[in-house]
Amino acid sequence: MQQFIWLIADMLIVLAFIAGPWVIFAKLGIERPGWLQDGIALVVLFVIWAGIALFLATQTILWLGFVP
């Protein structure tokens, strides 16, 4: 059961790292640049950020000791 709780905590950390900047930018009212209006550029940017965010979340999980 403890591993399941760790998995839930890990998923919340990953979600926070991925969605955090998008939520902050939306709350600040920052508009997307014109070149980002293209869907392909947005997908490429999101995939790159998701990779960086997953790496940072993994480091955070290891730092917090959420490993079996």
C-alpha positions, 0 to 999 in steps of 0.5 A: 500500500505504501508504494501506491501512496508513493506513486500518487505523490510522484504523479502529483509532483510531476503534474505540478512541474508540468502544469505549474508554469502554464498556470502561472503564465495564465494567471499573470495574463501573459499572452502567447507570442505570435509564432506560438499560435501555430499548433506544431510549435506549441506541441514541440515546446510542450514536449521539450518542457515535459521532458525537462519537468519529468527530469526535475520531478525525478530529482525531487522525488529522489531528494525527498526519498520517495523510493521503495 
